[in-house]
Amino acid sequence: MKRYFANLIGVVILGAAAMGHAQATGDGSDLRNDRKDLRHDRRDLSNDRKDIRGDQRDLNHDRADARNDRRDLNQDVADRNGDRRDLRNDVRNGDKTDAAKDRRDLRQDNRDIHKDRKDLANDRKDIHNDSKDLRNDRKDARSDKRDIRHDRRDIHRDRHGK
């Protein structure tokens, strides 16, 4: 009986020592898979950064287009005000046909300006949402970079058994 327990204790101690050695050295396939995952994560992060730069370029172009649309809208409002002056002059002078034509043009200008203002407001809202999305993408990229750095450090520690 004593010999049985002695053998059992010896087997348990040797098993524990073998397990401890296997954990300290690390399984090569696990290390290889970790490195492979890290490499894929780096590639994904690189592609995400390219997408972020492209989104930033698109956002800058959208902002420039909105500025140009605003400039055009201001010019349209100035033209409409000039048409109003022409209408007042035609009414003062008693020129009914030109006044009717100016009223028709003024109504059309008002419709166009209203539509342009709605389009500009929608464009500005889209720009705002795109800007928020871009901020979140940058935040995610920073988080991914941090995770990659931590994974790399953990792989290094596992390899050296610290």
Secondary structure, 3 states (H helix, E strand, C coil): CHHHHHHHHHHHHHHHHHHHHHHHHCCHHHHHHHHHHHHHHHHHHHHHHHHHHHHHHHHHHHHHHHHHHHHHHHHHHHHHHHHHHHHHHHHHHCCHHHHHHHHHHHHHHHHHHHHHHHHHHHHHHHHHHHHHHHHHHHHHHHHHHHHHHHHHHHHHHHHHCC
